[in-house]
Amino acid sequence: MKRLKNTINSKVIKLLLLVSLILGLSFQNEPDAFKNSQIKYKNVKTAYANKWENLQKLLKEKGIENKNFEIHLRSFKSEKQLEIWCRNKGDAKFVLLKTMDICASSGGLGPKRKEGDGQVPEGFYEVSWFNPMSDYHLGLKINYPNASDRINATGRPGGDIMIHGNCVTIGCIPLQDSPIEELYVLCVEAKNKKNDVGVSIFPCRLTKQNLDVLSKSPNAEKIKFWTTLKTAYDYFETNKTLPKIKVNKNGDYEVGS
């Protein structure tokens, strides 16, 4: 019964994704088309009413113009924190806008490798869909499984991994409803200007000390995986921008400058 329900939910999400794509193609040349398509929904309209004024003040304090900016998210499983980084379109470096608490978790440290394992993925993703009618207040779907996940999966990889509200989870990244409203509005504003929203998910803050602890794991594949993630983590820490990341034929991330 649970598998049937999951299958139905997956089909509904795919249908909504198709509808969103069609609407996006229909209105892509209209100013604020994406924002207007979102704000007609009650929860999004409420989020704008509750959060946008103060968010604009915060953006200004950080030197960000609210007309056209990019968003990148960094999630840390062990610390249960989600960072929101922002930069003006065309700027070289991101600045930290704010840090939010992840209010629930499932699974352990390490990547998601199959459907039903309860794991939150680890790796490099993008927000692929905005769900203004989520059962969990508001939802942002990430593009799991990506190329690396598909190659390394040990069974059906699963999907439907969301950043959402309502503080419950099996493999997702849940926030309280108030912060998801802030995050959703910021991501809508970025996407409205056709800027993709990147999402980097790490087991923890990959400092040398933390990696030394992770390296005590008996799982050599995890240690190799985390070492690769650390290369990208260190690059962002130093440069405040993302490195070039590719996936090779073995499903490993290759991090360049």
NORCOR-V95370 format. One record per residue. N is the residue number from 1. RES is the residue in one small letter. PHI is phi as a letter, one per 40 degrees, with the letter a starting at -180 (NA if undefined). BURIAL is b if it has 16 or more other C-alpha atoms within 10 Angstrom, else e. D_CENTER is the distance of its C-alpha to the mean C-alpha in Angstrom with 1 decimal. Layout:
{{N/RES/PHI/BURIAL/D_CENTER} {N/RES/PHI/BURIAL/D_CENTER}}
This chain:
{{1/m/NA/e/29.2} {2/k/c/e/25.7} {3/r/c/e/25.1} {4/l/c/e/26.6} {5/k/c/e/24.4} {6/n/c/e/21.2} {7/t/c/e/22.7} {8/i/c/e/23.5} {9/n/c/e/20.1} {10/s/c/e/18.6} {11/k/c/e/21.4} {12/v/c/e/20.8} {13/i/c/b/17.1} {14/k/c/e/18.3} {15/l/c/e/21.1} {16/l/c/e/18.9} {17/l/c/b/16.8} {18/l/c/e/20.2} {19/v/c/e/21.5} {20/s/c/b/18.5} {21/l/c/e/19.2} {22/i/c/e/22.9} {23/l/c/e/22.6} {24/g/c/e/20.5} {25/l/c/e/23.2} {26/s/c/e/25.9} {27/f/b/e/24.8} {28/q/c/e/23.0} {29/n/c/e/26.1} {30/e/c/e/26.3} {31/p/d/e/25.3} {32/d/f/e/22.4} {33/a/c/b/22.2} {34/f/c/b/18.6} {35/k/d/b/18.8} {36/n/c/e/22.1} {37/s/c/e/20.8} {38/q/c/b/18.3} {39/i/c/b/20.6} {40/k/c/e/23.2} {41/y/c/e/21.4} {42/k/d/e/22.7} {43/n/c/b/19.6} {44/v/c/b/18.1} {45/k/d/b/21.6} {46/t/c/e/21.9} {47/a/c/b/18.7} {48/y/c/b/20.1} {49/a/c/e/23.5} {50/n/c/e/22.2} {51/k/b/b/19.8} {52/w/c/b/20.2} {53/e/c/e/23.5} {54/n/c/e/22.5} {55/l/c/b/19.2} {56/q/c/e/21.5} {57/k/c/e/23.7} {58/l/c/e/21.0} {59/l/d/b/19.9} {60/k/c/e/23.6} {61/e/c/e/24.2} {62/k/c/e/21.6} {63/g/g/e/23.3} {64/i/b/b/20.7} {65/e/c/e/22.3} {66/n/c/b/20.7} {67/k/c/e/21.9} {68/n/a/b/19.5} {69/f/b/b/16.6} {70/e/b/b/13.4} {71/i/b/b/10.1} {72/h/b/b/8.1} {73/l/b/b/6.0} {74/r/b/b/7.6} {75/s/b/b/7.8} {76/f/b/b/11.3} {77/k/c/b/12.6} {78/s/c/e/16.3} {79/e/c/e/16.2} {80/k/f/b/13.9} {81/q/b/b/12.3} {82/l/b/b/9.2} {83/e/c/b/10.3} {84/i/b/b/10.0} {85/w/b/b/11.8} {86/c/a/b/13.8} {87/r/a/b/16.6} {88/n/c/b/19.2} {89/k/d/b/19.2} {90/g/g/e/21.4} {91/d/c/e/21.2} {92/a/c/e/20.9} {93/k/b/e/19.0} {94/f/c/b/16.1} {95/v/b/b/17.1} {96/l/c/e/15.6} {97/l/c/b/15.5} {98/k/a/e/14.9} {99/t/b/e/13.7} {100/m/b/b/13.0} {101/d/c/b/14.2} {102/i/c/b/12.4} {103/c/c/b/15.4} {104/a/a/b/15.7} {105/s/a/b/15.0} {106/s/a/b/16.4} {107/g/g/e/17.5} {108/g/b/e/18.1} {109/l/c/b/17.1} {110/g/h/b/16.6} {111/p/c/b/14.6} {112/k/c/b/14.6} {113/r/b/b/17.7} {114/k/a/b/18.9} {115/e/c/e/18.6} {116/g/g/e/19.6} {117/d/c/e/19.3} {118/g/g/b/17.1} {119/q/c/b/14.8} {120/v/c/b/11.2} {121/p/c/b/10.2} {122/e/b/b/10.5} {123/g/i/b/10.2} {124/f/b/b/8.6} {125/y/b/b/6.4} {126/e/b/b/5.9} {127/v/c/b/5.4} {128/s/b/e/8.8} {129/w/a/b/10.3} {130/f/b/b/11.0} {131/n/b/b/13.2} {132/p/c/b/15.7} {133/m/b/e/17.9} {134/s/d/e/15.8} {135/d/c/e/18.0} {136/y/b/b/15.7} {137/h/g/b/16.4} {138/l/a/b/13.3} {139/g/a/b/10.3} {140/l/b/b/7.1} {141/k/c/b/7.2} {142/i/c/b/5.3} {143/n/c/b/8.4} {144/y/c/b/9.7} {145/p/c/b/12.5} {146/n/c/b/12.5} {147/a/c/b/15.9} {148/s/c/b/16.1} {149/d/c/b/15.2} {150/r/c/b/17.8} {151/i/c/b/20.4} {152/n/c/b/20.0} {153/a/c/b/19.8} {154/t/b/e/22.9} {155/g/a/e/23.1} {156/r/c/e/21.2} {157/p/c/b/17.5} {158/g/g/b/16.4} {159/g/i/b/13.3} {160/d/f/b/11.9} {161/i/c/b/9.0} {162/m/b/b/7.6} {163/i/b/b/6.4} {164/h/a/b/10.0} {165/g/c/b/13.3} {166/n/g/b/16.6} {167/c/f/b/16.0} {168/v/b/b/16.5} {169/t/a/b/14.7} {170/i/b/b/15.5} {171/g/g/b/12.7} {172/c/b/b/9.9} {173/i/b/b/8.4} {174/p/c/b/11.0} {175/l/b/b/12.2} {176/q/c/b/15.6} {177/d/c/b/16.3} {178/s/c/e/17.2} {179/p/c/b/14.1} {180/i/c/b/11.9} {181/e/c/b/14.5} {182/e/c/b/14.1} {183/l/c/b/10.4} {184/y/c/b/11.0} {185/v/c/b/14.0} {186/l/c/b/12.6} {187/c/c/b/10.1} {188/v/c/b/13.1} {189/e/c/b/15.3} {190/a/c/b/13.4} {191/k/c/b/13.2} {192/n/d/b/16.8} {193/k/c/b/17.9} {194/k/g/e/16.3} {195/n/b/b/13.8} {196/d/c/b/10.7} {197/v/b/b/7.4} {198/g/c/b/6.3} {199/v/b/b/3.8} {200/s/b/b/6.8} {201/i/b/b/7.6} {202/f/b/b/11.3} {203/p/c/b/14.1} {204/c/a/b/15.4} {205/r/c/b/16.3} {206/l/c/b/18.0} {207/t/c/e/21.2} {208/k/d/e/24.4} {209/q/c/e/25.5} {210/n/c/e/22.5} {211/l/c/b/22.5} {212/d/c/e/26.3} {213/v/c/e/25.5} {214/l/c/b/23.0} {215/s/c/b/25.7} {216/k/c/e/28.1} {217/s/c/e/26.2} {218/p/c/e/28.7} {219/n/c/e/26.1} {220/a/c/e/26.6} {221/e/c/e/23.8} {222/k/c/b/21.2} {223/i/c/b/22.9} {224/k/c/e/22.8} {225/f/c/b/19.1} {226/w/c/b/18.3} {227/t/c/b/20.8} {228/t/c/b/19.0} {229/l/c/b/15.7} {230/k/c/b/18.0} {231/t/d/b/19.3} {232/a/c/b/16.0} {233/y/d/b/15.4} {234/d/c/b/19.0} {235/y/c/b/18.8} {236/f/c/e/16.2} {237/e/d/e/18.2} {238/t/c/e/21.3} {239/n/b/e/20.4} {240/k/f/b/17.4} {241/t/a/b/16.1} {242/l/c/b/14.5} {243/p/c/b/17.0} {244/k/c/e/17.6} {245/i/b/e/16.1} {246/k/b/e/17.9} {247/v/b/e/18.4} {248/n/c/e/22.1} {249/k/c/e/24.2} {250/n/c/e/23.8} {251/g/g/b/20.0} {252/d/c/b/19.8} {253/y/c/b/17.6} {254/e/b/e/19.9} {255/v/b/b/19.0} {256/g/b/e/21.3} {257/s/c/e/22.0}}
